[in-house]
Amino acid sequence: MGHAPAAKERPALTRDHIVQVATELIEREGLGAFTMRALGRDLGVSAMAVYSHFVSRDEVLCAVLERFMGTMDTDPVPGERWDDTLRRTMTSIYREELAHPEVASIDVNPQAAGNGLAAHTEKIVSLHLAQGMPEPVLRQAWAMVDAYLAGFVGNAIALQAEAERKGVSAAELREEGGGGADGEAAAAPLWQRIVRSAYTEEAFAHGVEIIIQGIRALSAPDPCAWRTPEE
């Protein structure tokens, strides 16, 4: 006589597993659909079981955002110059947020964003201070980098979402005549076509170089010979 197949064992309900499933839920259904009840459903438990590990929805979002920021290429590289560090870290942040827009949108929630970004922010600041970048320079650099990332990434994500709604690629939407079956882009005014075509990876890289040159100008006559210490 055959035996019935064993029931699939459910993963242990740990904080790490909850954060993983929460991330998957947000990426699949969007931040607006994320509730503790929906999370419990995906975990196969009640919402109250989730509350035994997290006191609130905001705390889960904080943990998701912190985990997401930890995937970015922001570790110190021994001997790396500060400008190469900026190129590497900013590009990684840009690519990861563009690839995971729903998780990246968590920072619209002030409480979750503040807590979830704390470790990431401290890591980046500490990295540049260890390189020897003077604090006054770092303050100005931080303002430029933060504003640039927020603006560029936000607009690139909006363009990507518009392209998805129209059933075309972001690259097609940037081109004249790339608005989908209705031909909207072909009829779009020049200013709109210029704006749509502005948010490319090449343009992002150019903006990073402008920021680097701005930091050099603000620091003059300092030679800006800042590097990550060798191990």
C-alpha positions in Angstrom: 0.0 0.0 0.0 1.4 3.4 -1.0 1.9 6.2 1.4 0.4 9.6 1.0 3.0 12.3 0.1 4.3 14.2 3.0 2.9 17.7 3.4 5.4 20.4 2.3 7.1 21.7 5.4 6.4 25.4 6.0 9.5 27.5 6.6 10.0 28.7 10.2 8.3 32.0 10.9 11.4 34.1 11.5 12.0 37.8 11.0 14.2 37.1 8.0 11.6 34.9 6.4 8.9 37.5 7.0 11.0 40.2 5.5 11.7 38.1 2.4 8.0 37.3 1.9 7.1 40.9 2.5 9.6 42.0 -0.2 8.2 39.6 -2.7 4.6 40.7 -1.9 5.5 44.4 -2.4 7.3 43.7 -5.6 4.4 41.6 -6.9 1.4 43.7 -5.8 2.8 47.1 -5.0 3.3 49.0 -1.8 -0.3 50.1 -1.7 -1.5 46.5 -1.5 0.8 45.7 1.4 -1.0 45.0 4.6 -0.3 42.8 7.6 -3.3 40.6 6.6 -1.9 40.2 3.1 1.5 39.3 4.5 0.0 36.7 6.8 -1.9 35.2 3.9 1.3 34.8 1.9 3.1 33.4 4.9 0.3 31.0 5.6 -0.3 32.4 9.1 -2.6 34.9 10.7 -1.7 38.6 10.9 -1.5 38.2 14.7 1.4 35.7 14.2 3.3 38.3 12.2 2.7 40.8 15.0 4.6 38.4 17.3 7.7 39.4 15.4 7.0 43.0 14.3 5.0 45.5 16.2 3.6 47.3 13.2 3.4 47.5 9.4 5.9 50.4 9.5 8.4 48.2 11.3 8.1 45.5 8.6 8.6 48.2 5.9 11.6 49.5 7.7 13.2 46.0 7.7 12.3 45.5 4.0 14.0 48.8 3.1 17.0 48.1 5.3 17.4 44.7 3.6 17.0 46.2 0.2 19.6 48.9 0.8 22.0 46.2 2.0 22.0 44.7 -1.5 23.7 47.7 -3.0 27.4 47.9 -3.9 28.5 50.2 -1.0 31.2 48.3 0.8 34.6 49.9 1.1 37.2 48.9 -1.5 40.7 49.2 -0.1 42.7 51.9 -2.0 39.7 53.2 -4.0 39.6 56.9 -4.8 36.7 58.9 -3.6 35.5 59.7 -7.1 35.5 56.1 -8.1 33.6 55.3 -4.9 30.9 57.9 -5.9 30.6 56.4 -9.4 30.3 52.9 -8.0 27.9 53.5 -5.2 25.6 56.0 -7.0 25.4 53.7 -10.1 24.5 50.7 -7.9 21.8 52.7 -6.1 20.4 53.9 -9.3 20.3 50.5 -11.0 18.8 48.7 -7.9 16.1 51.3 -7.3 15.1 51.3 -11.0 15.0 47.4 -11.0 12.9 47.3 -7.8 10.7 50.5 -7.9 8.0 49.2 -5.6 10.5 48.5 -2.8 12.4 51.7 -3.5 9.1 53.6 -3.1 9.0 52.7 0.6 10.9 55.8 1.3 7.7 57.8 0.7 6.8 56.6 4.2 8.8 58.9 6.5 9.0 56.6 9.5 10.0 53.5 7.5 12.4 55.5 5.4 14.1 57.2 8.3 14.8 53.9 10.1 15.3 51.7 7.1 17.9 54.1 5.6 19.8 54.8 8.8 22.3 51.9 8.4 22.8 52.6 4.7 23.4 56.3 5.4 25.8 55.8 8.2 27.8 53.3 6.1 28.2 55.8 3.2 29.1 58.7 5.4 31.6 56.6 7.3 33.1 55.4 4.1 33.9 58.9 2.8 35.1 60.1 6.2 37.5 57.1 6.4 38.8 58.2 2.9 39.7 61.5 4.4 37.0 63.7 2.8 36.7 66.8 5.1 33.3 67.1 6.9 32.4 70.4 5.3 33.0 69.0 1.9 31.0 65.8 2.7 28.1 67.9 3.8 27.9 69.7 0.5 28.6 66.5 -1.5 25.8 64.7 0.4 23.3 67.3 -0.4 24.2 67.2 -4.1 24.2 63.4 -4.3 21.0 63.0 -2.4 19.1 65.5 -4.4 20.4 64.1 -7.7 19.6 60.5 -6.9 16.1 61.4 -5.6 15.2 63.4 -8.7 16.8 61.3 -11.4 15.7 57.9 -10.0 12.2 59.2 -9.3 11.7 60.5 -12.9 13.3 57.4 -14.4 10.9 55.2 -12.4 7.9 57.3 -13.6 9.0 57.0 -17.2 9.4 53.2 -16.8 5.9 53.0 -15.3 4.4 55.1 -18.1 6.1 52.8 -20.6 4.6 49.7 -18.9 1.1 51.3 -19.0 1.5 51.9 -22.8 2.9 48.4 -23.4 6.2 49.6 -24.8 9.8 49.7 -23.5 11.2 52.8 -21.8 13.6 53.1 -24.7 10.7 53.1 -27.2 8.9 55.7 -25.2 11.9 58.0 -25.3 11.9 57.9 -29.1 9.5 59.9 -31.2 6.7 57.6 -32.3 7.2 55.2 -29.3 4.0 55.9 -27.5 2.3 52.6 -28.4 -0.6 51.9 -30.7 -2.2 55.3 -30.2 0.9 57.1 -31.5 0.9 59.5 -28.6 4.6 60.0 -28.6 4.7 61.0 -32.2 2.1 63.7 -31.5 3.8 64.8 -28.3 5.2 68.3 -28.2 9.0 68.8 -28.4 9.4 69.6 -24.7 7.8 66.3 -23.7 9.9 64.3 -26.1 13.1 66.0 -24.7 12.0 65.3 -21.1 11.2 61.7 -21.9 14.5 61.1 -23.6 16.5 62.7 -20.7 16.6 59.8 -18.2 19.0 57.3 -19.6 21.9 55.5 -17.9 24.3 57.5 -20.0 22.7 60.8 -18.8 22.9 59.5 -15.2 26.6 58.8 -15.6 27.2 62.3 -17.0 25.4 63.8 -14.0 27.6 61.9 -11.6 30.7 63.4 -13.4 29.2 66.9 -13.0 28.8 66.3 -9.2 32.4 65.0 -9.0 33.7 68.1 -10.7 31.5 70.3 -8.5 33.1 68.7 -5.4 36.6 69.3 -6.8 35.7 73.0 -7.4 34.2 73.4 -4.0 37.3 71.8 -2.4 39.9 73.9 -4.3 42.8 74.2 -3.7 42.6 70.8 -1.9 44.0 68.2 -4.3 41.1 65.8 -3.3 43.5 62.9 -2.9 41.1 61.0 -0.7 41.2 57.2 -0.8 39.8 54.3 1.2 42.5 53.0 3.6 44.4 49.9 2.6 43.6 46.9 4.8 
